[in-house]
Amino acid sequence: MGIWGSRGKKRGRFGLWGYNVEVIISLARIDPELHMNRWYTIAVQPTLLDPVAVICTWGNRKTRYQRMRIQPTSSPKEARTVADGIVRRKVGRGYRKVTS
């Protein structure tokens, strides 16, 4: 499975349980000097309107602030490529994988 987490487990504040989640990864960026305590979750799952979508959720751990973005794709392979690109960019900006 590589850097990806387990299938179908509840992660993040949006609670992706009950859906057929194919891939999920949780990232965090904590920097006390910059007063930064952020989380980011990336999931690949089927949707009603598109074959597969990459669903990104993010927010601040100290507040109730949270956002969500859905990026539709035409195939699971394309979704995995998009998700890998997002993970690479986030890790490059200082995010680290959250272990269960």
N, C-alpha and C positions, 0 to 999 in steps of 0.2 A: 503493500500500500504506500510505501514511501513516506512523504511528509504529511499525507492526509490522515485524518482521524477516522474513528469508527463510523460505521453506517447507522443512520437512524437515531442516534442519541440526541437528547435535548441539549442544545448549546445556545449560548447567548440569551439575550432578553426576549427575543421574538419567539422563542420556543418552536423549533421546527419539527416537533414530534407529530406523529400521525401522517406525515407525508413520506413519500418514497424518496428519501434523500440518498443520492448516490455517492456524493462526496461532501465532506465538510471539514473545515479547518478553522481554528480560532487563533487569533493573533492578539498581542497586547503590546503597548508601548508605554513604559513607565519611566519618567524622568523627573525626580523631585525638584531639581534645580529650575526646571522650566514649568513646574506645577502641572505636569502632564501625566494623566492616568487614563489612557484610551484603550478601547477594545475594538476588534474588527473580526467579523465572521464571514466566511465565504462558503456557500453551499451550491452544489450542482444538483438540480432535480427537474423532473418533468413538470410541465404546466398544462393548463387547459387549452391555451391558445397557440402555444409553440411546442415543438417536440421536447426541447430541453432549455433551461434557463440557468444563468449564473445569478445567484441572489446574494447580494452583499448587504450586511447590516453592520452598523458601527455606532459608537457613542462614547460617552465619558463615564467611567466607573463611579465617580463621586457625585454625579448629578443624574437626573432622569432623562437627560438629553440622549436621543437616539434617532437614527435615520435608516432608511432602507432603499436599495436600488436594485431593480430587476433588469438584467440584460439578456434578452432572448437570443438563442442560437439555433442553428438548423440541425445539429447533430451532437451526440455526446462527446465525440472527439473534439469538435470545435469548442464546446463548452469547457472541456478540460484544458485546452490550450489557452482560452481566455482566462480561466481561473489561475492557471500557472503564471501567466503574465501579471495578474493582479498581485499574487503572492510575492513574486520577484520584486515588484515595485514597492510593496509595503515593507518587505525585509530590507530593501535598500534605504528606506526612510527611517529605519530603527525599530520596526516591529519585530517581535520574537514569537515563536510558536508557543501556545499555552498547552501544557500537558495536563491530562486528566488526573 
